[in-house]
Amino acid sequence: MGMGKWVMILSAAVLALIFCAAGVLFRKKDLFSALNHPLAKKHPNISKRFGTIMICFALIWFFLVLALISS
């Protein structure tokens, strides 16, 4: 495995961690309500759903990048 692949894996891991941290932040704090977003009035659980989607997207994206790099 070359040095370029390790750099790409590391950058993918850093971005996945950032997305996961943002997802956890959205799940723990009700950021849509805190920012007075219009969707918070229509859908009271929007922050938890959005956080879960962000975490799932980050994990799927990271494993997809790993699969593409390793092939």
C-alpha positions as CSV (number, residue, x, y, z in Angstrom):
1,M,0.0,0.0,0.0
2,G,1.5,3.3,-1.1
3,M,1.7,6.5,0.9
4,G,-1.0,8.1,-1.2
5,K,-3.5,5.5,-0.2
6,W,-2.8,6.1,3.5
7,V,-3.3,9.9,3.0
8,M,-6.6,9.3,1.3
9,I,-7.7,6.9,4.0
10,L,-6.7,9.3,6.7
11,S,-8.5,12.2,5.1
12,A,-11.6,10.0,4.7
13,A,-11.4,9.1,8.3
14,V,-11.1,12.7,9.4
15,L,-14.1,13.8,7.3
16,A,-16.1,10.8,8.6
17,L,-15.3,11.8,12.2
18,I,-16.3,15.4,11.5
19,F,-19.6,14.2,10.1
20,C,-20.2,11.8,13.0
21,A,-19.4,14.6,15.5
22,A,-21.9,16.9,13.8
23,G,-24.5,14.1,13.8
24,V,-24.0,13.5,17.5
25,L,-24.2,17.2,18.2
26,F,-27.5,17.4,16.3
27,R,-28.8,14.3,18.2
28,K,-27.8,15.6,21.7
29,K,-28.7,19.2,21.3
30,D,-31.9,20.2,19.6
31,L,-30.2,22.5,17.1
32,F,-33.1,23.0,14.8
33,S,-35.2,24.4,17.7
34,A,-32.3,26.4,19.0
35,L,-31.8,28.1,15.7
36,N,-35.6,28.7,15.3
37,H,-35.7,26.7,12.1
38,P,-39.2,26.4,10.5
39,L,-38.9,22.6,10.3
40,A,-38.6,22.4,14.0
41,K,-42.2,23.5,14.4
42,K,-43.5,21.0,11.8
43,H,-41.4,18.0,12.9
44,P,-40.4,18.0,16.5
45,N,-37.9,15.2,16.1
46,I,-36.1,16.6,13.1
47,S,-32.8,17.1,14.9
48,K,-32.5,13.5,16.0
49,R,-33.4,12.2,12.5
50,F,-31.0,14.6,10.9
51,G,-28.2,13.6,13.3
52,T,-28.9,9.9,12.7
53,I,-28.8,10.5,8.9
54,M,-25.5,12.3,9.2
55,I,-23.9,9.5,11.3
56,C,-25.1,6.8,8.9
57,F,-23.9,8.8,5.9
58,A,-20.5,9.3,7.4
59,L,-20.1,5.6,8.2
60,I,-21.4,4.4,4.8
61,W,-19.2,7.0,3.1
62,F,-16.1,5.9,5.0
63,F,-16.5,2.2,4.3
64,L,-17.3,3.0,0.6
65,V,-14.0,5.0,0.4
66,L,-12.1,2.1,2.1
67,A,-13.6,-0.4,-0.4
68,L,-12.8,1.8,-3.4
69,I,-9.2,2.5,-2.2
70,S,-8.5,-1.1,-1.3
71,S,-9.6,-2.5,-4.7
